[in-house]
Amino acid sequence: MTIVPKPVHVELKDGKFILDAETRLIAGADTAPVARMLAQKLSPATGFWFRQVEEVIPGQKCIVFHLDQDLAIPGLEGYRLTVQPDIVTISARSAAGLWHGAVTFLQLLPAAIFRQAKMEGITWSAPCMDVVDYPRFGWRGGMLDCARHFMPKEFVKKYIDLLSLHKMNSFHWHLTDDQGWRIEIKKYPRLTEVGAWRKQTLVGHWRENKDNPRYDGKPHGGFYTQEDIREIVQYAAERYINVVPEIEMPGHAQAAIAAYPELGNLSDRLEVFQTWGINPNVFNVEESTILFLQDVLTEVLDLFPSQFIHVGGDECPKQQWQESAAAQKRKHELGLKDEHELQSYFIRRMDTFLTEHGRRLIGWDEILEGGLAQNATVMSWRGEKGGIESANAGHDVVMAPNTYTYFDYYQVSDPVGEPLAIGGCIPLEKAYLYEPVPKEISPEKVHHILGVQGQIWTEYLPTPKAVEYMAYPRMSALAEVAWSTADKDYSDFLKRLKSQLERLSILDVNYRKVS
Ligand code: TNX
C-alpha cells in the first residue's frame, strides 16, 4: 500500500486503470471545482488535458465525481473510491470528501505524477480497488509561525498544499508575535510599517547567549498585504483547508507595542524584539487597547471566513500589570482578584466580541488560568493537562501538546550534526504513536476533542528549507494520527511512508531522512 494517511478500509481487486490522453473527468456544476483541482495535479506530468464533461461516454475512460448526500459513511469528509479498469468513481457527501478521495487516487499512481513537466515513457496506472475512508477527527491541523521568521507567500502556499496532500483540513497561521507583526491592518498602518521589521536577530541559542548576546546585524522582516491574505485563504479553500489566523494577545505583543507605544505598560519606547524567549512587554489593559485589538479583529474577520479565530493567550507575564498603577486601578475598578483574572477579563472581552460576530474564540491553554471564557475552545500545548481539564468542563479542545506535536523540537535524542533547534526531542515514532484522546477524559466528554495539530515555531528556523526539515516526515505521521483509526503499526507506517517520501522528494521538500 502506498497511501498516507492509512485509509480505514481498502479492498484490492484484479486489474488496473490506466490514465490516457482521452480520459475524461465527469463532473456537474457542484463538482466541477474539485475535478479541476484534480486535473491541475494530473496534467503537468501526463501532458493530458482531462476534459471535463457532464456525462459518461461509453467506451471512454473516465473519472467520475459524485456528490451523494445519502452515502453511508460517517461524517461529511469521508469518501468512497472505486478503481475499475475503465472507470474511477469518487463519491462523497461533500466536495471536501471528493477531494480526499482524489488525493488517495493520486497516491495510487506512480510518484512521478507530481512532476511539473510532461514525463515520457511512464504508464500512469492505478491498481483496481475499493476504498471506504473517513477521518477520525474533524480538526486536522498544521501550524506555521510566520512571525519569528517571515515566510514568503509562495512557501506558505507550498506548506498548505502539502497539508492538503495529507488530508489535513486546517492551517493555523501564527501572524503576530514579539519579533514581528505580519498582517496588514488598514486602520493601523504602523503595525506593519514599524512592527513588521526588526533591526537584527540573535545568533545561536537563546539559552546559551543570555548574558552576552550576539546579533547578526541583518534587518529581517516582511508582511502579507490583505490581498496576499485573500489569495492564500482562497488557495487553501480550493484545497479544502480552513485558515485559522492567530493574533496574539495580551502577551507576545512587543512588535505591536513598538508600532503603537500607547498599547504598552511602560513609558520607554520599545523596538521590535530581536531575541527569543518569554517577553515581559505585554499589552496594557486599558479600554482603548481592547478596542484597538477589536478593530484589528474586525479586519481579520473580513479576511478570514474561519469559524475559529485564535487570540493566543499564552505566556503573558503579569509583572508589568502588577507594577503599573493604571493596570492596578483597572483591576480594582473591575473588582478582580488578581492579574490572572485580569487576563481572563481581557480574553472574555474578545470572546464576547467574536461570539457577537458569529465566530468562536480559540486560545492556548493559559486562557484557563483565572477562569475560562464561556464559549472558548482550548488549544492544549503544555502537555495534555489543559485539554483534559477543558474537555471535562465541557469545552472543545484541540490537542497540540509540546510533548508530541512540537515539530520545532529535535527529531533524535543525540542532536550532534542536526541543525540548531529549540530543544526537546520528538522522534518520528513518538509523533506517530501519539494518542489524542487521553484516558482521563470521561467517555461522555470525548467528543470535545475536536482533533490534533502539529506546530512549527520558527525561532531557529529562518528559511523554508529549515521548516521543511522539521515538519517532514513528522507531519506525515501526525496526519495519520488525525485521520486514521487508533490502532497503530509503526513498521507498516514506515513502509507506506517510503512512497510518501518519494513524492515529497519530487515536490522538493527538504524532509529529514528516516534512519
Ligand atoms: C512556546 S506554544 C510558545 C511559543 C514558542 C514555543 C517554542 C506557545 C503557545 N508558546 O511562543 O515559539 O514554545 O517551542
Boltz pocket constraint, residues with backbone or C-beta under 6 A from the ligand:
constraints:
  - pocket:
      binder: B
      contacts: [[A, 314], [A, 315], [A, 364], [A, 381], [A, 406], [A, 408], [A, 422], [A, 457], [A, 458], [A, 459]]
      max_distance: 6.0
